[in-house]
Amino acid sequence: MECLICADSITHARMGVNACRACAAFYKRTNTEFGKLKCKGGEDNCREKNPKTTCRKCRLTRFREVLEKAREKSTDEDEKVSSQALFTVNKTKMPPNFPALYDCEPSTSRTPLLDRLRKGYSLMCLIRYSGEIANRSKGDKQTEIRIGKLVLVRASYSTILHHTKLCREGVKAFANQAFDDFRELDDESKEFIIETVRGCCGTLDGAYRAAHHFPNKDDV
């Protein structure tokens, strides 16, 4: 891979794009000063001439363009992930006793909110499971780790990005199902809330799954 800003060779992406450490640090340091910068050549095209000797303004402009394109692509992929996950439900063989939204056991709760939370969590799991199955490759089968009926698949950089998007869509579906107030919010407010609470939701979900699959192991 190469940095999309300065064309240096890289082995890891930074800030969600193919950028080297120096360019990522440069962006964080100078982004707030963009309005004060001026192109040293006066034509705002330094990078086109030589990406390795570009001025500060052209370098920052290029980084901002790369980030904007990445955000647009991410939005398009999020919509595809969500629709693909829901479409795959009908084609996916669900595991035994999977708590799908459509076959929940009758609830004995007298609290409507708890019922909605339960159905929302079930929908979140369904979206994540079907999306992960749809993204599973033949190579994953060879690296699976099986513990009883539990199947673990090794994560990679490319799959983490996909699963992060699935998780975000799952949390959004959960909130839409469980909370009337959330459904009435505009999209920007919803995205802000999801990004704010997604880490907490992941921690709670992980703790629940650990307790469910390893009930007698406190060290998991």
TORVEX-898449 format. One record per residue (C-alpha): residue number from 1; x, y, z. Coordinates in pm, whole numbers, plus 50000, padded with zeros to 5 digits. Layout:
BEGIN
- NUM  X  Y  Z
...
! end
This chain:
BEGIN
- 1  50000  50000  50000
- 2  50099  50362  49963
- 3  49993  50677  50141
- 4  49724  50857  49942
- 5  49866  51191  50049
- 6  50244  51173  50009
- 7  50278  50842  49816
- 8  50514  50686  50073
- 9  50497  50311  50123
- 10  50283  50206  50424
- 11  50179  49882  50594
- 12  49890  50013  50804
- 13  49599  50250  50745
- 14  49541  50542  50979
- 15  49228  50745  51052
- 16  49032  50499  50838
- 17  49227  50573  50516
- 18  49557  50474  50356
- 19  49774  50737  50520
- 20  50122  50726  50670
- 21  50194  50818  51031
- 22  50356  51148  50935
- 23  50058  51264  50725
- 24  49808  51157  50991
- 25  50002  51351  51255
- 26  50029  51649  51019
- 27  49652  51650  50966
- 28  49573  51638  51338
- 29  49821  51917  51403
- 30  49720  52159  51126
- 31  49357  52091  51032
- 32  49225  52373  51250
- 33  49463  52617  51076
- 34  49345  52541  50723
- 35  49206  52892  50664
- 36  49543  53048  50747
- 37  49748  52838  50504
- 38  49857  52953  50158
- 39  49997  52752  49869
- 40  50367  52821  49829
- 41  50330  52804  49450
- 42  50016  53014  49447
- 43  49828  52767  49225
- 44  49699  52511  49480
- 45  49838  52224  49273
- 46  50167  52136  49445
- 47  50074  51773  49494
- 48  50000  51722  49125
- 49  50358  51825  49049
- 50  50522  51616  49321
- 51  50335  51461  49620
- 52  50659  51435  49819
- 53  50739  51808  49806
- 54  50389  51951  49834
- 55  50327  52258  50050
- 56  50135  52245  50378
- 57  49811  52376  50230
- 58  49805  52134  49936
- 59  49902  51846  50163
- 60  49619  51926  50404
- 61  49373  51981  50118
- 62  49457  51637  49979
- 63  49410  51473  50319
- 64  49070  51638  50362
- 65  48964  51519  50015
- 66  49068  51162  50098
- 67  48875  51169  50426
- 68  48564  51309  50255
- 69  48569  51036  49990
- 70  48614  50775  50263
- 71  48311  50911  50452
- 72  48096  50904  50137
- 73  48204  50548  50063
- 74  48141  50446  50423
- 75  47786  50587  50408
- 76  47711  50394  50088
- 77  47854  50074  50235
- 78  47656  50118  50556
- 79  47334  50122  50354
- 80  47443  49812  50160
- 81  47545  49632  50481
- 82  47209  49703  50643
- 83  47005  49589  50344
- 84  47230  49289  50279
- 85  47207  49177  50641
- 86  46827  49189  50643
- 87  46803  49023  50300
- 88  47034  48742  50410
- 89  46808  48647  50702
- 90  46578  48447  50476
- 91  46873  48265  50316
- 92  47074  48193  50630
- 93  47039  47875  50828
- 94  46991  47998  51182
- 95  47162  47807  51466
- 96  46950  47606  51712
- 97  46767  47814  51973
- 98  46877  48140  51810
- 99  46664  48415  51972
- 100  46536  48556  51642
- 101  46300  48851  51650
- 102  46027  48650  51485
- 103  46016  48352  51721
- 104  46076  48498  52068
- 105  45930  48303  52357
- 106  45615  48458  52506
- 107  45712  48730  52753
- 108  45584  48735  53108
- 109  45698  49093  53162
- 110  45442  49357  53258
- 111  45677  49633  53148
- 112  45642  49720  52775
- 113  45991  49874  52765
- 114  46153  49546  52871
- 115  45967  49367  52593
- 116  46092  49619  52339
- 117  46448  49592  52474
- 118  46434  49217  52438
- 119  46303  49231  52082
- 120  46547  49507  51993
- 121  46845  49306  52118
- 122  46721  49003  51928
- 123  46699  49209  51609
- 124  47051  49345  51667
- 125  47187  48991  51703
- 126  47002  48881  51392
- 127  47148  49162  51180
- 128  47500  49099  51307
- 129  47482  48722  51268
- 130  47336  48723  50917
- 131  47579  48993  50804
- 132  47881  48807  50944
- 133  47768  48483  50779
- 134  47724  48663  50446
- 135  48079  48800  50474
- 136  48237  48468  50573
- 137  48496  48339  50326
- 138  48607  47984  50255
- 139  48941  48060  50417
- 140  48769  48142  50746
- 141  48657  47781  50774
- 142  49017  47665  50806
- 143  49096  47905  51091
- 144  48780  47850  51298
- 145  48821  47775  51668
- 146  48547  47551  51809
- 147  48462  47532  52178
- 148  48169  47298  52206
- 149  47893  47451  51993
- 150  48061  47789  51998
- 151  48249  47885  51678
- 152  48511  48162  51687
- 153  48655  48317  51372
- 154  48987  48502  51373
- 155  48953  48875  51303
- 156  49159  49070  51052
- 157  49187  49438  50969
- 158  48952  49406  50670
- 159  48685  49211  50859
- 160  48699  49441  51161
- 161  48587  49734  50944
- 162  48295  49532  50809
- 163  48193  49405  51151
- 164  48214  49754  51298
- 165  47962  49875  51042
- 166  47740  49575  51115
- 167  47757  49650  51485
- 168  47664  50013  51427
- 169  47363  49914  51215
- 170  47263  49657  51477
- 171  47274  49909  51760
- 172  47069  50152  51550
- 173  46806  49884  51482
- 174  46798  49802  51854
- 175  46740  50167  51947
- 176  46470  50210  51682
- 177  46291  49904  51813
- 178  46321  49984  52182
- 179  46283  50361  52212
- 180  46002  50572  52063
- 181  46197  50894  52121
- 182  46494  50764  51922
- 183  46278  50691  51617
- 184  46166  51053  51609
- 185  46520  51193  51593
- 186  46683  51316  51272
- 187  46955  51100  51113
- 188  47241  51322  51231
- 189  47129  51299  51595
- 190  47089  50923  51565
- 191  47440  50881  51426
- 192  47586  51095  51705
- 193  47412  50888  51974
- 194  47512  50557  51814
- 195  47879  50659  51794
- 196  47868  50779  52155
- 197  47716  50463  52307
- 198  47849  50196  52068
- 199  48151  50119  52286
- 200  47935  50081  52595
- 201  47690  49858  52405
- 202  47979  49640  52288
- 203  48105  49601  52644
- 204  47761  49504  52776
- 205  47701  49268  52484
- 206  48041  49102  52535
- 207  47978  49058  52907
- 208  47638  48904  52839
- 209  47773  48665  52576
- 210  48061  48561  52802
- 211  47821  48489  53087
- 212  47593  48298  52851
- 213  47858  48080  52686
- 214  48090  48042  52989
- 215  47856  48059  53292
- 216  48103  47901  53536
- 217  48421  48081  53430
- 218  48472  48411  53606
- 219  48804  48474  53429
- 220  48653  48497  53079
! end
